[in-house]
Every structure is written in C-alpha cells, then in structure tokens.
C-alpha cells in the first residue's frame, strides 16, 4: 500500500511539491475508509477540512429548496474536494456522498493554514491550483452559454471517458454508473432533454448504452460535437 506521501504526490494540487514538503503535509493527514452510501459531510456543515480520494468514487450534490438533489460532479482517485473552504471559514457548499467504497485522506484547514504560513512553496502551489480551478469554473459557465445541449452532453461524456474510461470490445466504457438525471444535473438541463440527446448520439453510432453504462464508439465525433 502506498504511503501518505506517495498518495499526496499523485494529487495535482500537491504534485509539484518537494519531498520534504510532501512529508510535512503527510504528518497531518487523517485517513478514513467509507462505505457506499456514507455521507462524508453535508451541505451547510462547517468547513473544517480539505479531502482527497485515494480510492473509490464520491458524488458532490446540492439540494434545492424543493428538496431536489442536483449532482455537481462525480470524483475518482486523485481528486480533491472541499478546497473552497480553505482559508475562508466557509460552510461546505455541497454534500459529499460515497458512490463506491472509498479510502479518503483529509487535512484539517487549521493545520493547512499553519503549514502555509510557514512554507511559501506550499502556499504558491495551492494558489496555482485554486487559480486553475477558477479558470475551469469560468470555462464551464462559458460552455453553458455558448454550446447547445448536445455539445454540453458531449463535453460531459468526454470528460467522464478521459477520467473513467476503459477500453473493451464495445468501445470506451465509462466505468461509472450514472443515471440520466445525474448527467442532466451536470449538463444543466432536464432528464428528458438528456435522454433525447443520448438517443441521438446512439442513433448516430457515436455512443452505445446498456443500462446505466455508456460506451464511446467514436471519440473523434464526440470531440467534434463538443467544439
């Protein structure tokens, strides 16, 4: 099993740090195992830590005033989440629920802030990563404004394929069982609209579907639709 330092090295936010800096961070890590269905934290809970996934999958979602669940993202190994609470004393803006049994590392915000005050290189690394995430958030807003639903669905499928895709005889299987409602929440449209878009992609032989599994048959066509 990999050490805490080796796991931290695989996470983009920390990958540029020196060996001794990773060692320093690893001393403050708290590791915990979660089972499918467990809730790591609830939307509105005080933001006390930043988390990263060593194994398994986590769903981030919000709940509307009407009680409807809105999926924001599905995260796998190497992903970091709740970073928005770093240095801000904010509450968690979403709920984190375990989709597959997961091993999760956590560093408390108080400890992280203390480390950053004493280590400029770690501070710079975190600033760069947070800036990158802000850029991606802005790009997502731009995509929502400029792309039609088919283009947005294509971009979501591409992202999932690159993160969770596994090649087999049927194409690139997205190794993640997502409902059409969850895809619709990420895309920012209705389940019915996503169903029509997926059916069109299937008819055009860009993808194939079996239950909750999606198979990418043509990455090139999907990339062209997402432009």
C-alpha positions in Angstrom: 0.0 0.0 0.0 1.3 3.5 -0.9 2.3 5.8 1.9 0.5 9.1 2.7 3.3 11.0 0.9 3.0 8.9 -2.2 -0.7 9.5 -2.4 -0.3 13.2 -1.9 2.3 13.2 -4.8 -0.4 11.9 -7.1 -2.8 14.7 -6.4 -2.3 17.7 -8.9 -2.6 20.3 -6.1 0.4 18.8 -4.4 2.3 17.0 -7.2 4.8 19.9 -7.6 6.0 19.9 -4.0 9.4 18.8 -2.8 9.8 15.5 -1.0 10.3 17.2 2.4 7.1 19.3 1.8 5.1 16.2 1.0 6.5 14.6 4.1 5.4 17.6 6.2 1.8 17.5 4.8 1.6 13.8 5.3 2.1 14.1 9.0 -1.2 16.0 9.3 -3.2 13.6 7.2 -6.2 11.8 8.7 -7.2 8.7 6.7 -10.7 7.2 6.7 -12.5 4.4 5.0 -16.1 5.0 3.9 -18.7 2.5 2.6 -21.1 3.1 -0.3 -23.9 5.4 0.7 -21.9 7.1 3.5 -22.1 10.9 3.7 -18.7 12.5 4.4 -20.2 15.9 5.1 -23.5 17.7 4.5 -24.2 20.9 2.7 -24.1 23.7 5.3 -21.8 21.8 7.8 -18.9 24.0 9.0 -16.0 23.6 6.5 -13.2 22.2 8.6 -11.0 20.2 6.2 -9.9 19.5 2.6 -10.3 16.0 1.3 -8.7 13.9 -1.4 -9.7 10.5 -2.8 -7.2 7.6 -2.7 -9.7 5.0 -4.0 -13.4 4.8 -4.8 -15.8 7.4 -6.1 -17.5 10.4 -4.5 -20.6 12.3 -5.6 -21.0 16.0 -4.8 -24.5 17.3 -4.9 -26.7 20.2 -3.7 -30.3 20.1 -2.6 -32.7 22.7 -4.0 -35.4 24.5 -1.9 -37.9 22.0 -3.2 -35.8 19.1 -1.9 -34.5 18.1 -5.4 -31.0 16.6 -5.5 -28.7 18.3 -8.1 -25.5 16.4 -8.9 -22.5 18.8 -9.3 -19.7 16.3 -10.0 -18.5 12.7 -9.7 -15.0 12.4 -8.5 -12.5 9.5 -8.5 -9.0 8.7 -7.2 -6.6 11.7 -7.2 -9.4 14.2 -7.0 -9.5 16.8 -4.2 -12.7 18.3 -2.9 -14.0 20.9 -0.3 -11.0 23.0 -1.2 -13.3 26.0 -1.4 -13.3 26.1 2.4 -9.6 26.6 2.7 -8.6 29.9 4.3 -12.2 31.1 4.2 -14.1 29.6 7.2 -17.0 28.8 4.8 -19.5 26.1 5.3 -19.4 23.2 2.9 -21.4 24.3 -0.2 -22.5 20.8 -1.2 -22.9 17.3 0.2 -20.3 14.6 -0.4 -21.7 11.1 -0.6 -19.8 7.9 -1.4 -20.8 6.1 -4.6 -18.2 3.3 -4.3 -16.4 2.1 -1.1 -13.7 4.8 -0.7 -10.4 5.5 1.1 -10.2 9.2 1.7 -7.4 11.4 3.1 -8.2 14.6 5.0 -6.1 17.6 6.2 -7.8 20.0 8.6 -7.9 23.6 7.4 -6.4 24.8 10.7 -3.3 22.6 10.1 -3.1 23.5 6.4 -3.2 27.2 7.2 -0.5 26.8 9.8 1.7 25.0 7.3 1.1 27.6 4.6 2.1 30.4 6.9 5.5 28.7 7.4 6.1 27.5 3.8 5.9 29.8 0.8 6.3 27.0 -1.8 3.3 25.1 -0.5 1.3 28.3 -0.5 2.3 29.0 -4.1 1.3 25.5 -5.2 -2.1 25.9 -3.6 -2.7 29.3 -5.2 -1.8 28.0 -8.6 -4.2 25.1 -8.3 -7.1 27.2 -6.9 -6.5 29.6 -9.8 -6.7 26.7 -12.3 -10.0 25.6 -10.7 -11.4 29.1 -11.0 -10.4 29.1 -14.7 -12.2 25.8 -15.3 -15.3 27.1 -13.5 -15.3 30.1 -15.8 -14.9 27.9 -18.8 -17.9 25.8 -17.7 -20.0 28.9 -17.5 -18.8 29.8 -21.0 -19.7 26.4 -22.3 -23.2 26.6 -20.8 -23.7 29.9 -22.6 -22.2 29.0 -26.0 -23.0 25.3 -26.5 -26.3 23.7 -27.2 -27.4 20.7 -25.1 -25.8 18.2 -27.5 -22.5 19.9 -27.3 -22.7 20.1 -23.4 -23.6 16.4 -23.2 -20.7 15.5 -25.5 -18.3 17.5 -23.3 -19.5 15.8 -20.1 -19.2 12.3 -21.8 -15.7 13.2 -23.0 -14.6 14.3 -19.5 -16.0 11.1 -18.0 -14.4 9.0 -20.7 -11.0 10.5 -20.1 -11.3 10.2 -16.3 -13.0 6.8 -16.0 -12.9 5.2 -19.5 -11.7 1.7 -20.0 -11.3 0.2 -23.5 -13.1 -3.0 -24.4 -14.7 -4.7 -27.4 -17.7 -2.3 -27.4 -15.6 0.9 -27.3 -14.5 3.0 -24.3 -16.7 2.1 -21.4 -17.3 4.8 -18.9 -16.7 2.9 -15.7 -19.2 4.8 -13.8 -22.9 4.0 -13.5 -24.7 7.4 -13.8 -28.4 8.0 -14.1 -29.7 10.3 -16.9 -30.9 12.6 -14.1 -27.3 12.9 -12.8 -26.0 13.6 -16.2 -28.7 16.2 -16.7 -27.8 17.9 -13.5 -24.2 18.3 -14.5 -25.1 19.5 -18.0 -27.7 21.9 -16.7 -30.8 20.7 -18.4 -33.7 18.3 -17.9 -33.6 14.5 -17.8 -35.9 14.3 -20.9 -33.6 16.5 -22.9 -30.6 14.4 -22.0 -32.4 11.3 -22.9 -33.1 12.7 -26.4 -29.5 13.8 -26.8 -28.1 10.4 -25.7 -30.6 8.6 -28.1 -29.5 10.8 -31.0 -25.8 10.1 -30.2 -26.7 6.4 -30.1 -28.5 6.5 -33.4 -25.5 8.3 -34.9 -23.3 5.5 -33.6 -21.2 7.9 -31.6 -22.1 6.0 -28.3 -23.8 2.9 -27.2 -25.7 2.3 -24.0 -26.6 -0.6 -21.8 -28.5 0.2 -18.6 -26.5 2.9 -16.8 -23.3 2.1 -18.7 -22.2 4.3 -21.7 -19.7 3.1 -24.3 -17.9 5.7 -26.5 -17.7 4.3 -30.0 -16.2 7.4 -31.7 -14.1 9.8 -29.6 -13.4 11.9 -32.7 -17.2 12.5 -33.4 -17.7 13.3 -29.7 -14.8 15.8 -29.7 -16.2 17.5 -32.8 -19.6 17.9 -31.2 -18.1 19.4 -28.1 -16.2 22.2 -30.0 
